[in-house]
Amino acid sequence: MPALIGPVSITSVGGGVVTFGDTFYVSPKSSSKTSTGSGAVNTGNFVNTNTGISGTNTLDPDFADQNNVANA
């Protein structure tokens, strides 16, 4: 069955896939992890962020967070 898509605003796509309509199976082909401060990677057309002092804890004792084994 066809999908009805309304108004869409895409500001940028960096190395990703944009899919509209009928999709059977979508899976990530890569994964990454980013540590940023509060209000650093906000997305949208009109962003207003008021942040005082910000601290980011980058300590991560996990060995693996997002496994891509058998994700061909």
C-alpha positions as CSV (number, residue, x, y, z in Angstrom):
1,M,0.0,0.0,0.0
2,P,1.4,3.4,-0.9
3,A,2.4,5.7,1.9
4,L,1.2,9.3,2.1
5,I,4.0,11.7,3.0
6,G,3.3,15.2,4.2
7,P,5.6,18.3,4.1
8,V,9.3,17.4,4.8
9,S,12.3,19.6,5.6
10,I,15.7,17.9,5.3
11,T,18.5,20.3,6.2
12,S,21.4,17.8,5.7
13,V,22.2,14.1,5.3
14,G,25.7,13.0,6.1
15,G,26.5,9.5,5.0
16,G,23.0,8.2,5.7
17,V,20.0,7.0,3.9
18,V,16.7,8.8,3.6
19,T,13.8,6.5,2.9
20,F,10.2,7.5,2.1
21,G,7.3,5.1,1.3
22,D,7.1,1.4,1.8
23,T,10.2,-0.1,3.4
24,F,10.5,-3.7,4.4
25,Y,13.8,-3.7,6.3
26,V,16.1,-0.9,7.3
27,S,19.2,-1.5,9.4
28,P,22.3,0.6,10.2
29,K,25.5,-0.4,8.5
30,S,27.8,1.5,10.9
31,S,27.7,2.9,14.4
32,S,29.6,5.5,16.3
33,K,29.6,7.3,19.6
34,T,29.9,11.0,20.3
35,S,30.4,12.8,23.6
36,T,29.3,16.4,23.5
37,G,28.2,19.0,26.1
38,S,24.6,20.0,26.6
39,G,23.1,21.9,23.7
40,A,25.9,21.0,21.3
41,V,24.2,18.9,18.7
42,N,20.6,20.3,18.6
43,T,18.9,20.0,15.3
44,G,16.0,21.9,13.9
45,N,15.1,25.0,11.9
46,F,14.9,27.4,14.9
47,V,17.0,26.4,18.0
48,N,17.4,28.5,21.1
49,T,19.6,26.9,23.8
50,N,20.3,28.6,27.1
51,T,23.0,26.6,28.9
52,G,25.1,27.7,31.9
53,I,28.0,25.6,32.9
54,S,28.2,22.2,31.2
55,G,30.3,19.1,31.9
56,T,30.5,15.9,29.9
57,N,31.6,12.6,31.5
58,T,33.4,10.6,28.8
59,L,34.3,7.6,31.0
60,D,32.7,4.5,29.4
61,P,33.6,1.2,31.0
62,D,31.6,-0.9,28.4
63,F,33.6,-2.9,25.9
64,A,31.0,-2.6,23.1
65,D,27.9,-0.4,23.0
66,Q,26.4,-1.1,19.5
67,N,27.4,-4.3,17.8
68,N,27.1,-4.7,14.0
69,V,27.9,-8.4,13.8
70,A,26.1,-10.1,10.9
71,N,24.6,-6.8,9.8
72,A,25.4,-7.2,6.1
